[in-house]
Amino acid sequence: MIAPETSPPAGPATPAAGNPGPHAGFEGDTRLSQVLPAIAVKPGRDRIAIGDLLVELDQRAIAALLFIFAVPNTIPVPPGVSAVLGAPLIFLAAQFMLGRGPWLPRLITERSFLRLDFEKIVGKVAPWLARAESLMRPRLTILARRPFENLVGFVCLVLAVVLFLPIPLGNMLPSIAICVLALGVLARDGIWILAGLGLAAAALAVVSGVLLAFAYALVFAVQAFLGT
């Protein structure tokens, strides 16, 4: 069981000088599927703070961070992990929409979770991530540039808000859509970005349907209670 406690400050929460911007692809760099296991097994710490991830993934910037904070909601994880990682999504998505580099308040960067829990998540995700990366390549790259990337950021922000709210079925589909969009931006693969936008539309349609069903059920319950 994880308690969303705080850890000692993990260094500055703002990007270092030379930050490449809100999205940095893995083209020509070590792939995210290789970076995440390295972070997960890094010795000398029992807990990983949000600030640690922000610092260690700085050169990959917001797209990689969006993926990391969204992916726990797509798979079964130990209790508490998704709560800790879900909080930064709204901040990062808003900054992505505005074209800014990653920044999170200290209240969030000092929150932490067990390294072993993060290692379990990475162990489940890394093989699928590696397969996805092998399928991606730069194409329709205009969709990974402004102003289209700002639109992608807006969609991620809407999905992050839905993800943050306690809505039934409001976690998995929005999280998957954010992950696909983030990977598409990282690889500058417009096909994946279009797929992510399609998943986002489907996720919002499902969530809207759930909310509408609850609204109808509430109206029916009130009418039954009042005897009308």
C-alpha positions in Angstrom: 0.0 0.0 0.0 1.4 3.4 -1.0 1.0 6.6 1.0 1.3 9.7 -1.2 4.0 11.1 1.1 6.7 13.6 0.4 10.4 13.0 0.0 13.4 15.3 0.3 13.6 17.9 -2.5 14.9 16.2 -5.6 16.5 19.3 -7.1 15.0 22.1 -9.1 11.6 21.4 -10.7 12.2 23.7 -13.6 13.9 22.6 -16.8 17.6 23.0 -17.2 19.2 25.4 -19.6 19.0 24.3 -23.1 15.7 22.6 -22.7 14.5 21.6 -26.2 11.0 22.7 -25.6 7.7 21.0 -24.8 8.4 18.0 -27.0 11.6 16.2 -27.7 11.5 13.1 -29.9 13.4 9.9 -29.3 14.6 9.9 -32.9 18.3 9.5 -32.6 18.2 9.3 -28.8 17.9 6.4 -26.3 14.3 5.3 -26.5 11.9 5.8 -23.7 11.5 2.0 -23.4 15.2 1.9 -22.5 15.2 5.0 -20.3 12.3 4.0 -18.0 13.8 0.7 -16.9 17.1 2.5 -16.1 15.3 4.9 -13.9 13.3 2.1 -12.2 16.4 0.1 -11.2 18.6 3.0 -10.3 20.2 2.1 -6.9 20.5 4.2 -3.8 16.8 5.1 -3.2 13.7 3.4 -1.9 11.3 6.0 -3.2 11.1 8.0 -6.4 9.8 11.6 -6.2 7.9 13.3 -9.0 10.8 15.8 -9.1 13.2 13.0 -9.8 11.3 12.0 -12.9 11.1 15.6 -14.0 14.9 16.0 -13.7 15.9 12.7 -15.2 13.5 13.1 -18.2 14.1 16.8 -18.8 15.5 16.4 -22.3 12.4 14.5 -23.3 10.2 17.1 -21.8 6.5 17.2 -21.6 5.5 14.5 -24.0 7.5 11.8 -22.1 6.2 13.1 -18.8 2.6 13.0 -20.0 3.1 9.3 -21.0 4.6 8.4 -17.6 1.9 10.1 -15.6 -0.9 8.7 -17.7 0.2 5.1 -18.3 -0.4 3.8 -14.7 -4.2 4.4 -15.3 -4.1 2.0 -18.3 -3.0 -1.1 -16.3 -3.7 -2.5 -12.8 -1.2 -0.9 -10.4 -0.6 -0.9 -6.6 -3.0 1.4 -4.7 -1.9 5.0 -4.6 0.4 5.1 -7.6 -2.1 6.5 -10.0 -3.2 9.1 -7.5 0.4 10.3 -7.1 1.2 10.3 -10.8 -2.2 11.6 -11.9 -1.9 15.0 -10.2 0.8 16.5 -12.6 -1.2 15.7 -15.7 -3.3 18.8 -15.7 -0.3 21.1 -15.1 1.8 19.4 -17.9 -1.0 19.3 -20.4 -1.7 23.0 -19.9 1.9 23.8 -20.4 2.0 21.6 -23.5 -1.0 23.4 -24.9 0.8 26.8 -24.4 4.1 25.5 -25.8 6.0 25.9 -22.6 8.7 23.7 -21.0 7.8 21.4 -18.1 7.3 22.9 -14.6 5.5 21.6 -11.6 5.0 23.2 -8.1 7.1 21.9 -5.2 3.9 20.5 -3.6 3.7 18.0 -6.5 7.4 17.4 -7.1 8.0 16.3 -3.5 5.3 13.6 -3.7 6.8 10.2 -4.0 6.1 6.5 -4.4 8.0 3.3 -3.8 10.7 2.5 -6.4 9.7 -1.1 -6.5 6.1 -0.1 -7.5 7.5 2.0 -10.3 9.7 -0.9 -11.3 6.6 -3.1 -11.5 4.8 -0.6 -13.7 7.7 -0.2 -16.0 8.1 -4.0 -16.2 4.5 -4.3 -17.5 4.7 -1.3 -19.9 8.3 -1.5 -21.3 7.7 -4.5 -23.7 4.6 -2.9 -25.2 6.3 0.5 -25.4 9.2 -1.1 -27.2 6.9 -2.6 -29.8 5.1 0.7 -30.3 8.4 2.5 -30.8 9.4 0.0 -33.4 6.3 0.9 -35.4 6.7 4.7 -35.2 8.7 6.9 -37.6 8.5 10.5 -38.6 5.5 11.0 -41.0 2.9 13.7 -41.3 5.3 15.6 -39.1 3.2 18.8 -39.5 0.8 17.4 -36.9 3.7 17.4 -34.4 4.4 21.1 -34.9 2.7 24.3 -34.0 -0.2 25.1 -34.3 -1.3 21.5 -34.4 0.8 20.5 -31.3 -1.1 23.2 -29.4 -4.3 21.5 -30.4 -2.9 18.2 -29.2 -2.0 19.8 -25.9 -5.6 21.1 -25.6 -7.0 17.6 -26.2 -4.6 16.2 -23.6 -5.7 18.9 -21.1 -9.4 18.0 -21.6 -8.5 14.3 -21.1 -6.4 15.1 -18.0 -9.4 16.9 -16.4 -11.7 13.9 -17.2 -9.0 11.6 -15.8 -8.7 13.7 -12.6 -12.5 13.7 -11.9 -14.1 10.7 -10.2 -16.1 9.6 -13.2 -16.9 5.9 -13.8 -15.0 4.6 -16.8 -13.2 7.9 -16.9 -9.7 6.6 -16.3 -8.6 4.0 -18.8 -9.7 5.3 -22.2 -8.5 8.9 -21.6 -5.2 7.6 -20.3 -4.7 5.4 -23.3 -5.5 8.4 -25.6 -3.0 10.6 -23.8 -0.3 7.9 -24.0 -0.8 7.4 -27.8 -0.8 11.2 -28.4 2.4 11.6 -26.3 4.2 8.8 -28.2 3.1 10.3 -31.5 4.6 13.7 -30.5 7.8 12.1 -29.2 8.3 10.2 -32.5 6.8 13.1 -34.6 4.5 10.4 -36.1 1.3 12.1 -37.4 -0.4 8.7 -37.9 -0.1 8.0 -34.2 -1.3 11.5 -33.4 -4.4 11.0 -35.5 -5.0 7.6 -33.8 -4.7 9.3 -30.5 -7.2 12.0 -31.5 -9.6 9.3 -32.5 -9.2 7.5 -29.2 -9.7 10.8 -27.4 -13.0 11.4 -29.3 -14.1 7.8 -28.3 -13.1 8.3 -24.7 -15.0 11.6 -24.4 -18.0 10.0 -26.1 -18.0 7.1 -23.6 -17.6 9.4 -20.6 -20.3 11.7 -21.9 -22.6 8.7 -22.3 -21.9 7.6 -18.7 -22.6 11.1 -17.4 -25.8 11.3 -19.4 -26.9 7.9 -18.1 -26.3 9.0 -14.5 -28.2 12.2 -15.1 -31.2 10.3 -16.5 -31.0 7.9 -13.5 -30.9 10.8 -11.1 -34.0 12.4 -12.7 -35.9 9.1 -12.7 -35.0 8.6 -9.0 -36.1 12.1 -8.0 -39.4 11.6 -9.9 -40.0 8.2 -8.3 -39.3 9.7 -4.9 -41.7 12.6 -5.5 -44.3 10.2 -6.9 -44.6 12.0 -10.2 
